[in-house]
Amino acid sequence: MDDELTPYLESNRRLWEEWTTVHQRSTFYDLPGFVEEMRAGRDRMRRFEVEEVGEVAGKHLLHLMCHLGTDTLAWARRGARVVGVDASARSIAVARSLADAVGLPATFIEADVYRLPPTLAGAFDVVYASHGVLGWLPDLHLWARAAASCLRPGGVFYLAEIHPFALTLDRRGEGDEALRVCHRYFPGGPPLASPVIGSYADRTATVSVRWQYRWPHSLGEVVSAVAGAGLRVEFLHEFPFLVYQGLSFLEEDAEGLWRTPVSLGLELPLSFSLRAVEAR
């Protein structure tokens, strides 16, 4: 990793430390409700992910960039033996407390995704990552190689993520009904710097870190990084929805998914999933 990226990555790490405190008490994550649901034998895992990942009971599953560990624990409820990794110490602390609260065995490790502990190498049947992780990674190829290194022969790598095309779109301001291309699609160049306005989970939150830094990655780059890590891609699926309101103009449907308004008269690629296998 280039030394010139260190200030951006360190700033982002500090931001996630602050965001963890915000997210822990937010209605967006609703952790008390999460604990109650899990104790009652329910979880919030998205149906399409459950179907695409497949049966996890008895399998070792590694969740990269797990944040608060809610999805990690959802897989644990479904029978997986789980390990969650995140660079935020506060996130790992919250995840461990949630595991205790719901009474599920889970291991949570504070680690840079580019510098995973050697003990994780070749140890997992499934490596999983989801929804809002790629933009924080300056080097997608290095990340994919790190993920692949943790798989056993025949293991599954699964990613569900915001579509790179969707990240180029937004409305310019209040009252502006036209969708516009506001951000670049292709990778390369310096990170995209944007001012921090609270958090995606609570725009009114007070946060001391002033700027966030993200790196765009095209869909072609994602597939090439995974294939270049020695994995065989089984499928790439594109969807006309997000699992949360990641863009201001989306509207929620009856299933709790976020889609373009019917008034626009079109569907846009808003998210995707990719499954690949360790082919040694």
Buried (B, 14 or more C-beta within 10 A) or exposed (E): EEEEBEEBBEBBBBBBBBBBBBBBBBEEBBBEEBBEBBEEEEBBBBEBBBEBBEEBEEBBBBBBBBBBBBBBBBBBBBEBBBBBBBBBEBBBBBBBBBBEBBEBEBBBBBBEBBEBEEEBEBBBBBBBBBBBBBBBBBBBBBBBBBBBBBBBEEBBBBBBBBBBBBBBBBBEEEEEEEBEEEBEEEBEEEBBEEEBEBBBBBEEBEBEBEEBBBBBBBBEBBBBBBEBBBBEBEEBEEBBBBBBEBBEBBEEEEEEBBBBEEEEEEEBBBBBBBBBBBEE
